């Protein structure tokens, strides 16, 4: 009964727990800062990719017709060589 009323009983555990809580709080803040940095880096990468895509999109549209015709020719050649019964 006397130990239950004594304020010094369990003081070491309480102090250790408070220190651990403080360390965990600091670590949480550090992780939140790092998370924010990663988000900013990812957003920057996405914007950069979009800028590159917008920069080269007109060039791809110009060359798009040639690529489609070439692809159709390749598919026809493949069909004739591998499936001649379809073309007779």
C-alpha positions as CSV (number, residue, x, y, z in Angstrom):
1,X,0.0,0.0,0.0
2,X,2.8,2.3,0.9
3,X,4.4,1.8,-2.6
4,X,1.3,2.7,-4.4
5,X,1.3,6.1,-2.7
6,X,5.0,6.8,-3.1
7,X,5.6,9.1,-6.1
8,X,9.1,7.9,-6.8
9,X,8.0,4.3,-7.5
10,X,8.0,3.8,-11.3
11,X,9.6,7.2,-11.9
12,X,12.4,5.6,-13.9
13,X,10.0,3.8,-16.2
14,X,7.9,6.9,-16.7
15,X,11.0,9.0,-17.5
16,X,12.2,6.3,-20.0
17,X,8.8,6.2,-21.6
18,X,8.7,10.0,-21.9
19,X,12.1,10.0,-23.6
20,X,11.0,7.3,-26.0
21,X,7.9,9.2,-26.9
22,X,9.9,12.3,-27.5
23,X,12.3,10.3,-29.8
24,X,9.4,8.8,-31.7
25,X,7.8,12.3,-32.1
26,X,11.0,13.6,-33.6
27,X,11.3,10.6,-35.9
28,X,7.7,11.1,-37.1
29,X,8.4,14.8,-37.9
30,X,11.6,13.7,-39.8
31,X,9.6,11.1,-41.8
32,X,6.9,13.6,-42.6
33,X,9.5,16.1,-43.9
34,X,11.1,13.3,-46.1
35,X,7.7,12.3,-47.4
36,X,7.0,15.9,-48.4
37,X,10.4,16.1,-50.2
38,X,9.6,12.9,-52.1
39,X,6.2,14.3,-53.1
40,X,7.8,17.4,-54.4
41,X,10.4,15.4,-56.3
42,X,7.7,13.2,-57.9
43,X,5.6,16.2,-58.9
44,X,8.6,17.8,-60.4
45,X,9.4,14.7,-62.4
46,X,5.8,14.5,-63.7
47,X,5.8,18.1,-64.8
48,X,9.2,17.6,-66.5
49,X,7.9,14.6,-68.3
50,X,4.7,16.5,-69.4
51,X,6.9,19.4,-70.7
52,X,9.0,17.0,-72.7
53,X,5.9,15.3,-74.1
54,X,4.3,18.6,-75.1
55,X,7.6,19.7,-76.7
56,X,7.9,16.6,-78.9
57,X,4.2,16.0,-79.5
58,X,3.9,18.1,-82.8
59,X,6.9,16.2,-84.2
60,X,5.3,12.8,-83.4
61,X,2.0,13.9,-85.1
62,X,3.9,14.8,-88.3
63,X,5.7,11.4,-88.4
64,X,2.6,9.6,-87.3
65,X,1.2,8.9,-90.8
66,X,4.4,7.4,-92.0
67,X,4.7,5.1,-89.0
68,X,1.1,3.9,-89.5
69,X,1.7,3.1,-93.2
70,X,4.9,1.3,-92.3
71,X,3.1,-0.7,-89.7
72,X,0.3,-1.7,-92.1
73,X,2.8,-2.8,-94.7
74,X,4.7,-4.9,-92.1
75,X,1.4,-6.5,-91.0
76,X,0.5,-7.3,-94.6
77,X,3.9,-8.8,-95.3
78,X,3.6,-10.9,-92.1
79,X,0.1,-12.1,-93.1
80,X,1.2,-13.1,-96.6
81,X,4.3,-15.0,-95.5
82,X,2.8,-16.7,-92.5
83,X,-0.8,-17.2,-93.7
84,X,-0.8,-17.5,-97.5
85,X,-4.1,-19.4,-97.5
86,X,-5.8,-16.2,-96.5
87,X,-4.5,-14.3,-99.6
88,X,-5.3,-16.9,-102.3
